[in-house]
């Protein structure tokens, strides 16, 4: 069994929030809940 961790950080690399996903799941499924309600100027994927 595997898992994925998607993380949202600020400009200094400090953790803002994270999402845990099953390893066989596409990363895109975790992005919407990760950035919901967050205002940002850019996105690095």
mmCIF entry with sequence, helices, sheets and N, C-alpha, C, O atoms, coordinates in Angstrom:
data_MODEL
# 
_entry.id   MODEL 
# 
_entity.id                         1 
_entity.type                       polymer 
_entity.pdbx_number_of_molecules   1 
# 
_entity_poly.entity_id                      1 
_entity_poly.type                           'polypeptide(L)' 
_entity_poly.nstd_linkage                   no 
_entity_poly.nstd_monomer                   no 
_entity_poly.pdbx_seq_one_letter_code       
;(UNK)(UNK)(UNK)(UNK)(UNK)(UNK)(UNK)(UNK)(UNK)(UNK)(UNK)(UNK)(UNK)(UNK)(UNK)(UNK)
(UNK)(UNK)(UNK)(UNK)(UNK)(UNK)(UNK)(UNK)(UNK)(UNK)(UNK)(UNK)(UNK)(UNK)(UNK)(UNK)
(UNK)(UNK)(UNK)(UNK)(UNK)(UNK)(UNK)(UNK)(UNK)(UNK)(UNK)(UNK)(UNK)
;
_entity_poly.pdbx_seq_one_letter_code_can   XXXXXXXXXXXXXXXXXXXXXXXXXXXXXXXXXXXXXXXXXXXXX 
_entity_poly.pdbx_strand_id                 A 
# 
loop_
_entity_poly_seq.entity_id 
_entity_poly_seq.num 
_entity_poly_seq.mon_id 
_entity_poly_seq.hetero 
1 1  UNK n 
1 2  UNK n 
1 3  UNK n 
1 4  UNK n 
1 5  UNK n 
1 6  UNK n 
1 7  UNK n 
1 8  UNK n 
1 9  UNK n 
1 10 UNK n 
1 11 UNK n 
1 12 UNK n 
1 13 UNK n 
1 14 UNK n 
1 15 UNK n 
1 16 UNK n 
1 17 UNK n 
1 18 UNK n 
1 19 UNK n 
1 20 UNK n 
1 21 UNK n 
1 22 UNK n 
1 23 UNK n 
1 24 UNK n 
1 25 UNK n 
1 26 UNK n 
1 27 UNK n 
1 28 UNK n 
1 29 UNK n 
1 30 UNK n 
1 31 UNK n 
1 32 UNK n 
1 33 UNK n 
1 34 UNK n 
1 35 UNK n 
1 36 UNK n 
1 37 UNK n 
1 38 UNK n 
1 39 UNK n 
1 40 UNK n 
1 41 UNK n 
1 42 UNK n 
1 43 UNK n 
1 44 UNK n 
1 45 UNK n 
# 
_struct_asym.id          A 
_struct_asym.entity_id   1 
# 
_struct_conf.conf_type_id            HELX_P 
_struct_conf.id                      HELX_P1 
_struct_conf.pdbx_PDB_helix_id       AA1 
_struct_conf.beg_label_comp_id       UNK 
_struct_conf.beg_label_asym_id       A 
_struct_conf.beg_label_seq_id        28 
_struct_conf.pdbx_beg_PDB_ins_code   ? 
_struct_conf.end_label_comp_id       UNK 
_struct_conf.end_label_asym_id       A 
_struct_conf.end_label_seq_id        35 
_struct_conf.pdbx_end_PDB_ins_code   ? 
_struct_conf.beg_auth_comp_id        UNK 
_struct_conf.beg_auth_asym_id        A 
_struct_conf.beg_auth_seq_id         28 
_struct_conf.end_auth_comp_id        UNK 
_struct_conf.end_auth_asym_id        A 
_struct_conf.end_auth_seq_id         35 
_struct_conf.pdbx_PDB_helix_class    1 
_struct_conf.details                 ? 
_struct_conf.pdbx_PDB_helix_length   8 
# 
_struct_conf_type.id          HELX_P 
_struct_conf_type.criteria    ? 
_struct_conf_type.reference   ? 
# 
_struct_sheet.id               AA1 
_struct_sheet.type             ? 
_struct_sheet.number_strands   2 
_struct_sheet.details          ? 
# 
_struct_sheet_order.sheet_id     AA1 
_struct_sheet_order.range_id_1   1 
_struct_sheet_order.range_id_2   2 
_struct_sheet_order.offset       ? 
_struct_sheet_order.sense        anti-parallel 
# 
loop_
_struct_sheet_range.sheet_id 
_struct_sheet_range.id 
_struct_sheet_range.beg_label_comp_id 
_struct_sheet_range.beg_label_asym_id 
_struct_sheet_range.beg_label_seq_id 
_struct_sheet_range.pdbx_beg_PDB_ins_code 
_struct_sheet_range.end_label_comp_id 
_struct_sheet_range.end_label_asym_id 
_struct_sheet_range.end_label_seq_id 
_struct_sheet_range.pdbx_end_PDB_ins_code 
_struct_sheet_range.beg_auth_comp_id 
_struct_sheet_range.beg_auth_asym_id 
_struct_sheet_range.beg_auth_seq_id 
_struct_sheet_range.end_auth_comp_id 
_struct_sheet_range.end_auth_asym_id 
_struct_sheet_range.end_auth_seq_id 
AA1 1 UNK A 3  ? UNK A 9  ? UNK A 3  UNK A 9  
AA1 2 UNK A 15 ? UNK A 22 ? UNK A 15 UNK A 22 
# 
loop_
_atom_site.group_PDB 
_atom_site.id 
_atom_site.type_symbol 
_atom_site.label_atom_id 
_atom_site.label_alt_id 
_atom_site.label_comp_id 
_atom_site.label_asym_id 
_atom_site.label_entity_id 
_atom_site.label_seq_id 
_atom_site.pdbx_PDB_ins_code 
_atom_site.Cartn_x 
_atom_site.Cartn_y 
_atom_site.Cartn_z 
_atom_site.occupancy 
_atom_site.B_iso_or_equiv 
_atom_site.pdbx_formal_charge 
_atom_site.auth_seq_id 
_atom_site.auth_comp_id 
_atom_site.auth_asym_id 
_atom_site.auth_atom_id 
_atom_site.pdbx_PDB_model_num 
ATOM 1   N N  . UNK A 1 1  ? 0.833   -1.176 0.000   1.00 0.00 ? 1  UNK A N  1 
ATOM 2   C CA . UNK A 1 1  ? 0.000   0.000  0.000   1.00 0.00 ? 1  UNK A CA 1 
ATOM 3   C C  . UNK A 1 1  ? 0.881   1.245  0.000   1.00 0.00 ? 1  UNK A C  1 
ATOM 4   O O  . UNK A 1 1  ? 1.890   1.307  0.703   1.00 0.00 ? 1  UNK A O  1 
ATOM 5   N N  . UNK A 1 2  ? 0.491   2.219  -0.787  1.00 0.00 ? 2  UNK A N  1 
ATOM 6   C CA . UNK A 1 2  ? 1.255   3.460  -0.848  1.00 0.00 ? 2  UNK A CA 1 
ATOM 7   C C  . UNK A 1 2  ? 0.324   4.638  -0.616  1.00 0.00 ? 2  UNK A C  1 
ATOM 8   O O  . UNK A 1 2  ? -0.898  4.502  -0.657  1.00 0.00 ? 2  UNK A O  1 
ATOM 9   N N  . UNK A 1 3  ? 0.917   5.785  -0.375  1.00 0.00 ? 3  UNK A N  1 
ATOM 10  C CA . UNK A 1 3  ? 0.130   7.011  -0.224  1.00 0.00 ? 3  UNK A CA 1 
ATOM 11  C C  . UNK A 1 3  ? 0.912   8.169  -0.833  1.00 0.00 ? 3  UNK A C  1 
ATOM 12  O O  . UNK A 1 3  ? 2.121   8.079  -1.050  1.00 0.00 ? 3  UNK A O  1 
ATOM 13  N N  . UNK A 1 4  ? 0.201   9.250  -1.101  1.00 0.00 ? 4  UNK A N  1 
ATOM 14  C CA . UNK A 1 4  ? 0.813   10.466 -1.639  1.00 0.00 ? 4  UNK A CA 1 
ATOM 15  C C  . UNK A 1 4  ? 0.504   11.611 -0.688  1.00 0.00 ? 4  UNK A C  1 
ATOM 16  O O  . UNK A 1 4  ? -0.566  11.663 -0.082  1.00 0.00 ? 4  UNK A O  1 
ATOM 17  N N  . UNK A 1 5  ? 1.445   12.515 -0.568  1.00 0.00 ? 5  UNK A N  1 
ATOM 18  C CA . UNK A 1 5  ? 1.254   13.715 0.235   1.00 0.00 ? 5  UNK A CA 1 
ATOM 19  C C  . UNK A 1 5  ? 1.394   14.914 -0.692  1.00 0.00 ? 5  UNK A C  1 
ATOM 20  O O  . UNK A 1 5  ? 2.449   15.115 -1.295  1.00 0.00 ? 5  UNK A O  1 
ATOM 21  N N  . UNK A 1 6  ? 0.340   15.708 -0.808  1.00 0.00 ? 6  UNK A N  1 
ATOM 22  C CA . UNK A 1 6  ? 0.398   16.969 -1.552  1.00 0.00 ? 6  UNK A CA 1 
ATOM 23  C C  . UNK A 1 6  ? 0.478   18.085 -0.523  1.00 0.00 ? 6  UNK A C  1 
ATOM 24  O O  . UNK A 1 6  ? -0.271  18.079 0.454   1.00 0.00 ? 6  UNK A O  1 
ATOM 25  N N  . UNK A 1 7  ? 1.372   19.037 -0.727  1.00 0.00 ? 7  UNK A N  1 
ATOM 26  C CA . UNK A 1 7  ? 1.577   20.092 0.253   1.00 0.00 ? 7  UNK A CA 1 
ATOM 27  C C  . UNK A 1 7  ? 1.464   21.467 -0.385  1.00 0.00 ? 7  UNK A C  1 
ATOM 28  O O  . UNK A 1 7  ? 1.874   21.675 -1.527  1.00 0.00 ? 7  UNK A O  1 
ATOM 29  N N  . UNK A 1 8  ? 0.905   22.397 0.367   1.00 0.00 ? 8  UNK A N  1 
ATOM 30  C CA . UNK A 1 8  ? 0.843   23.805 -0.011  1.00 0.00 ? 8  UNK A CA 1 
ATOM 31  C C  . UNK A 1 8  ? 1.748   24.554 0.958   1.00 0.00 ? 8  UNK A C  1 
ATOM 32  O O  . UNK A 1 8  ? 1.587   24.453 2.174   1.00 0.00 ? 8  UNK A O  1 
ATOM 33  N N  . UNK A 1 9  ? 2.703   25.307 0.410   1.00 0.00 ? 9  UNK A N  1 
ATOM 34  C CA . UNK A 1 9  ? 3.632   26.059 1.246   1.00 0.00 ? 9  UNK A CA 1 
ATOM 35  C C  . UNK A 1 9  ? 3.575   27.539 0.893   1.00 0.00 ? 9  UNK A C  1 
ATOM 36  O O  . UNK A 1 9  ? 3.085   27.919 -0.171  1.00 0.00 ? 9  UNK A O  1 
ATOM 37  N N  . UNK A 1 10 ? 4.080   28.363 1.795   1.00 0.00 ? 10 UNK A N  1 
ATOM 38  C CA . UNK A 1 10 ? 4.188   29.785 1.494   1.00 0.00 ? 10 UNK A CA 1 
ATOM 39  C C  . UNK A 1 10 ? 5.506   30.033 0.757   1.00 0.00 ? 10 UNK A C  1 
ATOM 40  O O  . UNK A 1 10 ? 6.221   29.086 0.434   1.00 0.00 ? 10 UNK A O  1 
ATOM 41  N N  . UNK A 1 11 ? 5.826   31.288 0.495   1.00 0.00 ? 11 UNK A N  1 
ATOM 42  C CA . UNK A 1 11 ? 7.020   31.634 -0.282  1.00 0.00 ? 11 UNK A CA 1 
ATOM 43  C C  . UNK A 1 11 ? 8.319   31.203 0.402   1.00 0.00 ? 11 UNK A C  1 
ATOM 44  O O  . UNK A 1 11 ? 9.342   31.036 -0.263  1.00 0.00 ? 11 UNK A O  1 
ATOM 45  N N  . UNK A 1 12 ? 8.285   31.023 1.716   1.00 0.00 ? 12 UNK A N  1 
ATOM 46  C CA . UNK A 1 12 ? 9.475   30.607 2.453   1.00 0.00 ? 12 UNK A CA 1 
ATOM 47  C C  . UNK A 1 12 ? 9.562   29.095 2.632   1.00 0.00 ? 12 UNK A C  1 
ATOM 48  O O  . UNK A 1 12 ? 10.507  28.592 3.239   1.00 0.00 ? 12 UNK A O  1 
ATOM 49  N N  . UNK A 1 13 ? 8.586   28.377 2.108   1.00 0.00 ? 13 UNK A N  1 
ATOM 50  C CA . UNK A 1 13 ? 8.586   26.921 2.224   1.00 0.00 ? 13 UNK A CA 1 
ATOM 51  C C  . UNK A 1 13 ? 7.909   26.393 3.467   1.00 0.00 ? 13 UNK A C  1 
ATOM 52  O O  . UNK A 1 13 ? 7.978   25.198 3.752   1.00 0.00 ? 13 UNK A O  1 
ATOM 53  N N  . UNK A 1 14 ? 7.249   27.276 4.219   1.00 0.00 ? 14 UNK A N  1 
ATOM 54  C CA . UNK A 1 14 ? 6.528   26.842 5.412   1.00 0.00 ? 14 UNK A CA 1 
ATOM 55  C C  . UNK A 1 14 ? 5.216   26.180 5.021   1.00 0.00 ? 14 UNK A C  1 
ATOM 56  O O  . UNK A 1 14 ? 4.502   26.674 4.149   1.00 0.00 ? 14 UNK A O  1 
ATOM 57  N N  . UNK A 1 15 ? 4.901   25.074 5.658   1.00 0.00 ? 15 UNK A N  1 
ATOM 58  C CA . UNK A 1 15 ? 3.690   24.331 5.358   1.00 0.00 ? 15 UNK A CA 1 
ATOM 59  C C  . UNK A 1 15 ? 2.445   25.143 5.710   1.00 0.00 ? 15 UNK A C  1 
ATOM 60  O O  . UNK A 1 15 ? 2.321   25.650 6.825   1.00 0.00 ? 15 UNK A O  1 
ATOM 61  N N  . UNK A 1 16 ? 1.527   25.261 4.753   1.00 0.00 ? 16 UNK A N  1 
ATOM 62  C CA . UNK A 1 16 ? 0.251   25.941 4.971   1.00 0.00 ? 16 UNK A CA 1 
ATOM 63  C C  . UNK A 1 16 ? -0.841  24.905 5.201   1.00 0.00 ? 16 UNK A C  1 
ATOM 64  O O  . UNK A 1 16 ? -1.624  25.023 6.143   1.00 0.00 ? 16 UNK A O  1 
ATOM 65  N N  . UNK A 1 17 ? -0.895  23.882 4.337   1.00 0.00 ? 17 UNK A N  1 
ATOM 66  C CA . UNK A 1 17 ? -1.812  22.754 4.507   1.00 0.00 ? 17 UNK A CA 1 
ATOM 67  C C  . UNK A 1 17 ? -1.341  21.599 3.650   1.00 0.00 ? 17 UNK A C  1 
ATOM 68  O O  . UNK A 1 17 ? -0.497  21.761 2.769   1.00 0.00 ? 17 UNK A O  1 
ATOM 69  N N  . UNK A 1 18 ? -1.905  20.416 3.924   1.00 0.00 ? 18 UNK A N  1 
ATOM 70  C CA . UNK A 1 18 ? -1.533  19.239 3.149   1.00 0.00 ? 18 UNK A CA 1 
ATOM 71  C C  . UNK A 1 18 ? -2.735  18.324 2.973   1.00 0.00 ? 18 UNK A C  1 
ATOM 72  O O  . UNK A 1 18 ? -3.717  18.420 3.708   1.00 0.00 ? 18 UNK A O  1 
ATOM 73  N N  . UNK A 1 19 ? -2.644  17.434 1.984   1.00 0.00 ? 19 UNK A N  1 
ATOM 74  C CA . UNK A 1 19 ? -3.693  16.467 1.678   1.00 0.00 ? 19 UNK A CA 1 
ATOM 75  C C  . UNK A 1 19 ? -3.025  15.105 1.504   1.00 0.00 ? 19 UNK A C  1 
ATOM 76  O O  . UNK A 1 19 ? -2.001  14.992 0.830   1.00 0.00 ? 19 UNK A O  1 
ATOM 77  N N  . UNK A 1 20 ? -3.606  14.077 2.113   1.00 0.00 ? 20 UNK A N  1 
ATOM 78  C CA . UNK A 1 20 ? -3.137  12.703 1.925   1.00 0.00 ? 20 UNK A CA 1 
ATOM 79  C C  . UNK A 1 20 ? -4.034  12.008 0.920   1.00 0.00 ? 20 UNK A C  1 
ATOM 80  O O  . UNK A 1 20 ? -5.259  12.096 1.013   1.00 0.00 ? 20 UNK A O  1 
ATOM 81  N N  . UNK A 1 21 ? -3.432  11.314 -0.045  1.00 0.00 ? 21 UNK A N  1 
ATOM 82  C CA . UNK A 1 21 ? -4.173  10.590 -1.075  1.00 0.00 ? 21 UNK A CA 1 
ATOM 83  C C  . UNK A 1 21 ? -3.690  9.148  -1.144  1.00 0.00 ? 21 UNK A C  1 
ATOM 84  O O  . UNK A 1 21 ? -2.546  8.858  -0.795  1.00 0.00 ? 21 UNK A O  1 
ATOM 85  N N  . UNK A 1 22 ? -4.559  8.240  -1.592  1.00 0.00 ? 22 UNK A N  1 
ATOM 86  C CA . UNK A 1 22 ? -4.098  6.876  -1.871  1.00 0.00 ? 22 UNK A CA 1 
ATOM 87  C C  . UNK A 1 22 ? -3.047  6.912  -2.981  1.00 0.00 ? 22 UNK A C  1 
ATOM 88  O O  . UNK A 1 22 ? -3.121  7.763  -3.868  1.00 0.00 ? 22 UNK A O  1 
ATOM 89  N N  . UNK A 1 23 ? -2.091  6.024  -2.948  1.00 0.00 ? 23 UNK A N  1 
ATOM 90  C CA . UNK A 1 23 ? -1.000  6.009  -3.915  1.00 0.00 ? 23 UNK A CA 1 
ATOM 91  C C  . UNK A 1 23 ? -1.424  5.808  -5.354  1.00 0.00 ? 23 UNK A C  1 
ATOM 92  O O  . UNK A 1 23 ? -0.727  6.252  -6.267  1.00 0.00 ? 23 UNK A O  1 
ATOM 93  N N  . UNK A 1 24 ? -2.548  5.151  -5.580  1.00 0.00 ? 24 UNK A N  1 
ATOM 94  C CA . UNK A 1 24 ? -2.997  4.884  -6.940  1.00 0.00 ? 24 UNK A CA 1 
ATOM 95  C C  . UNK A 1 24 ? -3.919  5.976  -7.475  1.00 0.00 ? 24 UNK A C  1 
ATOM 96  O O  . UNK A 1 24 ? -4.500  5.800  -8.546  1.00 0.00 ? 24 UNK A O  1 
ATOM 97  N N  . UNK A 1 25 ? -4.071  7.070  -6.785  1.00 0.00 ? 25 UNK A N  1 
ATOM 98  C CA . UNK A 1 25 ? -4.959  8.157  -7.176  1.00 0.00 ? 25 UNK A CA 1 
ATOM 99  C C  . UNK A 1 25 ? -4.163  9.219  -7.919  1.00 0.00 ? 25 UNK A C  1 
ATOM 100 O O  . UNK A 1 25 ? -3.007  9.468  -7.579  1.00 0.00 ? 25 UNK A O  1 
ATOM 101 N N  . UNK A 1 26 ? -4.759  9.851  -8.928  1.00 0.00 ? 26 UNK A N  1 
ATOM 102 C CA . UNK A 1 26 ? -4.102  10.954 -9.639  1.00 0.00 ? 26 UNK A CA 1 
ATOM 103 C C  . UNK A 1 26 ? -3.930  12.142 -8.706  1.00 0.00 ? 26 UNK A C  1 
ATOM 104 O O  . UNK A 1 26 ? -4.798  12.413 -7.876  1.00 0.00 ? 26 UNK A O  1 
ATOM 105 N N  . UNK A 1 27 ? -2.814  12.854 -8.839  1.00 0.00 ? 27 UNK A N  1 
ATOM 106 C CA . UNK A 1 27 ? -2.550  14.018 -7.997  1.00 0.00 ? 27 UNK A CA 1 
ATOM 107 C C  . UNK A 1 27 ? -3.602  15.103 -8.167  1.00 0.00 ? 27 UNK A C  1 
ATOM 108 O O  . UNK A 1 27 ? -3.909  15.824 -7.218  1.00 0.00 ? 27 UNK A O  1 
ATOM 109 N N  . UNK A 1 28 ? -4.153  15.226 -9.364  1.00 0.00 ? 28 UNK A N  1 
ATOM 110 C CA . UNK A 1 28 ? -5.101  16.306 -9.646  1.00 0.00 ? 28 UNK A CA 1 
ATOM 111 C C  . UNK A 1 28 ? -6.330  16.239 -8.745  1.00 0.00 ? 28 UNK A C  1 
ATOM 112 O O  . UNK A 1 28 ? -6.954  17.269 -8.489  1.00 0.00 ? 28 UNK A O  1 
ATOM 113 N N  . UNK A 1 29 ? -6.692  15.054 -8.261  1.00 0.00 ? 29 UNK A N  1 
ATOM 114 C CA . UNK A 1 29 ? -7.871  14.927 -7.400  1.00 0.00 ? 29 UNK A CA 1 
ATOM 115 C C  . UNK A 1 29 ? -7.668  15.594 -6.046  1.00 0.00 ? 29 UNK A C  1 
ATOM 116 O O  . UNK A 1 29 ? -8.647  15.932 -5.380  1.00 0.00 ? 29 UNK A O  1 
ATOM 117 N N  . UNK A 1 30 ? -6.434  15.792 -5.625  1.00 0.00 ? 30 UNK A N  1 
ATOM 118 C CA . UNK A 1 30 ? -6.166  16.416 -4.339  1.00 0.00 ? 30 UNK A CA 1 
ATOM 119 C C  . UNK A 1 30 ? -5.906  17.898 -4.406  1.00 0.00 ? 30 UNK A C  1 
ATOM 120 O O  . UNK A 1 30 ? -5.833  18.556 -3.368  1.00 0.00 ? 30 UNK A O  1 
ATOM 121 N N  . UNK A 1 31 ? -5.762  18.445 -5.604  1.00 0.00 ? 31 UNK A N  1 
ATOM 122 C CA . UNK A 1 31 ? -5.406  19.858 -5.737  1.00 0.00 ? 31 UNK A CA 1 
ATOM 123 C C  . UNK A 1 31 ? -6.553  20.784 -5.345  1.00 0.00 ? 31 UNK A C  1 
ATOM 124 O O  . UNK A 1 31 ? -6.331  21.758 -4.625  1.00 0.00 ? 31 UNK A O  1 
ATOM 125 N N  . UNK A 1 32 ? -7.766  20.506 -5.798  1.00 0.00 ? 32 UNK A N  1 
ATOM 126 C CA . UNK A 1 32 ? -8.905  21.394 -5.507  1.00 0.00 ? 32 UNK A CA 1 
ATOM 127 C C  . UNK A 1 32 ? -9.106  21.602 -4.003  1.00 0.00 ? 32 UNK A C  1 
ATOM 128 O O  . UNK A 1 32 ? -9.217  22.749 -3.571  1.00 0.00 ? 32 UNK A O  1 
ATOM 129 N N  . UNK A 1 33 ? -9.157  20.539 -3.184  1.00 0.00 ? 33 UNK A N  1 
ATOM 130 C CA . UNK A 1 33 ? -9.313  20.771 -1.746  1.00 0.00 ? 33 UNK A CA 1 
ATOM 131 C C  . UNK A 1 33 ? -8.090  21.446 -1.124  1.00 0.00 ? 33 UNK A C  1 
ATOM 132 O O  . UNK A 1 33 ? -8.208  22.128 -0.106  1.00 0.00 ? 33 UNK A O  1 
ATOM 133 N N  . UNK A 1 34 ? -6.932  21.261 -1.726  1.00 0.00 ? 34 UNK A N  1 
ATOM 134 C CA . UNK A 1 34 ? -5.709  21.848 -1.189  1.00 0.00 ? 34 UNK A CA 1 
ATOM 135 C C  . UNK A 1 34 ? -5.699  23.367 -1.338  1.00 0.00 ? 34 UNK A C  1 
ATOM 136 O O  . UNK A 1 34 ? -5.261  24.072 -0.429  1.00 0.00 ? 34 UNK A O  1 
ATOM 137 N N  . UNK A 1 35 ? -6.176  23.881 -2.475  1.00 0.00 ? 35 UNK A N  1 
ATOM 138 C CA . UNK A 1 35 ? -6.104  25.325 -2.725  1.00 0.00 ? 35 UNK A CA 1 
ATOM 139 C C  . UNK A 1 35 ? -7.430  26.049 -2.500  1.00 0.00 ? 35 UNK A C  1 
ATOM 140 O O  . UNK A 1 35 ? -7.505  27.263 -2.689  1.00 0.00 ? 35 UNK A O  1 
ATOM 141 N N  . UNK A 1 36 ? -8.472  25.331 -2.102  1.00 0.00 ? 36 UNK A N  1 
ATOM 142 C CA . UNK A 1 36 ? -9.786  25.942 -1.893  1.00 0.00 ? 36 UNK A CA 1 
ATOM 143 C C  . UNK A 1 36 ? -9.702  27.041 -0.823  1.00 0.00 ? 36 UNK A C  1 
ATOM 144 O O  . UNK A 1 36 ? -9.240  26.801 0.292   1.00 0.00 ? 36 UNK A O  1 
ATOM 145 N N  . UNK A 1 37 ? -10.151 28.234 -1.179  1.00 0.00 ? 37 UNK A N  1 
ATOM 146 C CA . UNK A 1 37 ? -10.181 29.358 -0.252  1.00 0.00 ? 37 UNK A CA 1 
ATOM 147 C C  . UNK A 1 37 ? -8.849  30.066 -0.058  1.00 0.00 ? 37 UNK A C  1 
ATOM 148 O O  . UNK A 1 37 ? -8.754  30.965 0.777   1.00 0.00 ? 37 UNK A O  1 
ATOM 149 N N  . UNK A 1 38 ? -7.831  29.689 -0.798  1.00 0.00 ? 38 UNK A N  1 
ATOM 150 C CA . UNK A 1 38 ? -6.510  30.303 -0.664  1.00 0.00 ? 38 UNK A CA 1 
ATOM 151 C C  . UNK A 1 38 ? -6.285  31.250 -1.832  1.00 0.00 ? 38 UNK A C  1 
ATOM 152 O O  . UNK A 1 38 ? -6.467  30.871 -2.988  1.00 0.00 ? 38 UNK A O  1 
ATOM 153 N N  . UNK A 1 39 ? -5.889  32.486 -1.531  1.00 0.00 ? 39 UNK A N  1 
ATOM 154 C CA . UNK A 1 39 ? -5.554  33.440 -2.586  1.00 0.00 ? 39 UNK A CA 1 
ATOM 155 C C  . UNK A 1 39 ? -4.056  33.359 -2.855  1.00 0.00 ? 39 UNK A C  1 
ATOM 156 O O  . UNK A 1 39 ? -3.251  33.379 -1.923  1.00 0.00 ? 39 UNK A O  1 
ATOM 157 N N  . UNK A 1 40 ? -3.684  33.268 -4.124  1.00 0.00 ? 40 UNK A N  1 
ATOM 158 C CA . UNK A 1 40 ? -2.273  33.189 -4.480  1.00 0.00 ? 40 UNK A CA 1 
ATOM 159 C C  . UNK A 1 40 ? -2.055  33.837 -5.832  1.00 0.00 ? 40 UNK A C  1 
ATOM 160 O O  . UNK A 1 40 ? -2.984  33.969 -6.630  1.00 0.00 ? 40 UNK A O  1 
ATOM 161 N N  . UNK A 1 41 ? -0.796  34.248 -6.085  1.00 0.00 ? 41 UNK A N  1 
ATOM 162 C CA . UNK A 1 41 ? -0.437  34.917 -7.334  1.00 0.00 ? 41 UNK A CA 1 
ATOM 163 C C  . UNK A 1 41 ? 0.123   33.961 -8.376  1.00 0.00 ? 41 UNK A C  1 
ATOM 164 O O  . UNK A 1 41 ? 0.103   34.274 -9.566  1.00 0.00 ? 41 UNK A O  1 
ATOM 165 N N  . UNK A 1 42 ? 0.618   32.813 -7.960  1.00 0.00 ? 42 UNK A N  1 
ATOM 166 C CA . UNK A 1 42 ? 1.212   31.874 -8.901  1.00 0.00 ? 42 UNK A CA 1 
ATOM 167 C C  . UNK A 1 42 ? 1.124   30.457 -8.392  1.00 0.00 ? 42 UNK A C  1 
ATOM 168 O O  . UNK A 1 42 ? 0.888   30.212 -7.209  1.00 0.00 ? 42 UNK A O  1 
ATOM 169 N N  . UNK A 1 43 ? 1.320   29.526 -9.311  1.00 0.00 ? 43 UNK A N  1 
ATOM 170 C CA . UNK A 1 43 ? 1.270   28.105 -8.975  1.00 0.00 ? 43 UNK A CA 1 
ATOM 171 C C  . UNK A 1 43 ? 2.430   27.408 -9.661  1.00 0.00 ? 43 UNK A C  1 
ATOM 172 O O  . UNK A 1 43 ? 2.599   27.528 -10.875 1.00 0.00 ? 43 UNK A O  1 
ATOM 173 N N  . UNK A 1 44 ? 3.224   26.686 -8.898  1.00 0.00 ? 44 UNK A N  1 
ATOM 174 C CA . UNK A 1 44 ? 4.315   25.886 -9.448  1.00 0.00 ? 44 UNK A CA 1 
ATOM 175 C C  . UNK A 1 44 ? 3.922   24.433 -9.265  1.00 0.00 ? 44 UNK A C  1 
ATOM 176 O O  . UNK A 1 44 ? 3.702   23.971 -8.145  1.00 0.00 ? 44 UNK A O  1 
ATOM 177 N N  . UNK A 1 45 ? 3.839   23.726 -10.368 1.00 0.00 ? 45 UNK A N  1 
ATOM 178 C CA . UNK A 1 45 ? 3.416   22.321 -10.280 1.00 0.00 ? 45 UNK A CA 1 
ATOM 179 C C  . UNK A 1 45 ? 4.562   21.401 -10.614 1.00 0.00 ? 45 UNK A C  1 
ATOM 180 O O  . UNK A 1 45 ? 4.401   20.181 -10.594 1.00 0.00 ? 45 UNK A O  1 
# 
